[in-house]
Amino acid sequence: MAAEPHTSPIDPTKAAYVYMQVADHIAAQIEAGTLKRGARLPGERDLAEQYGVAIGTTRRAIQELRERGLLVTLPAKGTFVVE
């Protein structure tokens, strides 16, 4: 089975931190309703693969979104969009 071409919304040549680009993209999905309130986000490794970034980058993006009040992380359960 052929892999589909990976198109990430992240532009490493932009003058913005990559983790902020990931955080802003996830925030935009929440605002647009693509990520519903109460929805569980994929795991950090899955997000890193999806965006084509390091796992530390996704961790920092999730931390940023928690600080913005958009996400909550429950130990052993996952990260969820705030309702």
Beta strands, then each sheet from edge to edge (+ up, - down):
strand 1: 71-74
strand 2: 78-81
sheet 1: 1+ 2-
end
